[in-house]
Amino acid sequence: MQHTQHIGCIFDLDGVLVDTAVYHYKAWKQLANSLGFDFTQLQNEQLKGVNRIRSLEMILNWGVFKNLWNKKKSWPILKIPGT
């Protein structure tokens, strides 16, 4: 009798078989930190169900606004005569 060997692979791209959320969070956080801003777990929760491209856009938008706000806080306050 001849035996046939079956080989297979299972790909889990959406976290159904293995919970990969923590690894996604760590990767997004590392990216944000390398760009000079923080990425919180609360923000990460907002990415559930969002594709990776849109997630990247959202994270970059959060970072831009945080960076602008931090820079704005250090801007000198100018007193305009007559105001």
C-alpha positions in Angstrom: 0.0 0.0 0.0 1.3 3.4 -1.0 1.1 6.2 1.6 0.5 9.8 0.4 2.0 12.5 2.6 -0.1 15.6 2.9 1.5 18.9 3.7 -0.5 22.0 4.5 -0.2 25.5 5.8 -2.8 27.5 7.7 -2.6 31.3 7.3 -4.3 33.4 10.0 -4.4 36.9 8.6 -7.2 38.3 10.7 -6.4 37.0 14.2 -9.1 34.3 14.3 -6.8 31.4 15.2 -4.1 33.4 17.1 -4.6 36.7 18.8 -2.1 39.0 17.2 -3.5 42.3 18.5 -0.7 42.8 21.1 1.9 42.5 18.3 0.1 45.0 16.1 -0.1 47.4 19.1 3.7 47.0 19.8 4.5 47.5 16.1 2.3 50.6 15.8 3.7 52.0 19.1 7.3 51.4 17.9 6.5 53.3 14.6 4.9 56.2 16.5 7.8 56.5 19.0 10.3 56.4 16.1 8.4 59.4 14.6 8.5 61.3 17.9 5.1 60.7 19.4 3.3 58.2 21.6 0.6 55.7 20.6 -1.8 54.6 23.4 -3.8 51.5 24.0 -6.9 53.6 23.8 -5.9 54.7 20.3 -5.1 51.1 19.5 -8.7 50.1 20.4 -10.0 52.6 17.8 -8.1 50.6 15.1 -10.1 47.4 15.7 -11.7 46.4 12.4 -9.7 49.0 10.4 -7.5 47.9 7.6 -3.7 48.5 7.9 -3.5 51.5 5.4 -6.3 53.3 7.2 -4.8 52.5 10.5 -1.5 54.0 9.4 -3.3 57.1 8.2 -5.1 57.5 11.6 -1.9 57.0 13.6 0.0 59.5 11.5 -2.9 62.0 11.9 -2.8 61.6 15.7 1.0 62.1 15.6 0.8 65.3 13.5 -1.8 66.9 15.8 0.2 65.9 18.9 3.4 67.3 17.5 1.7 70.5 16.4 0.1 70.9 19.8 3.4 70.3 21.6 5.1 72.9 19.4 2.2 75.4 19.9 2.6 75.2 23.6 6.2 76.4 23.3 5.3 79.3 21.0 5.9 82.7 22.6 2.7 84.6 23.4 2.8 87.9 21.5 0.9 90.9 22.8 -0.6 92.8 19.9 -0.9 96.5 20.6 -4.4 97.7 20.8 -5.9 94.3 21.7 
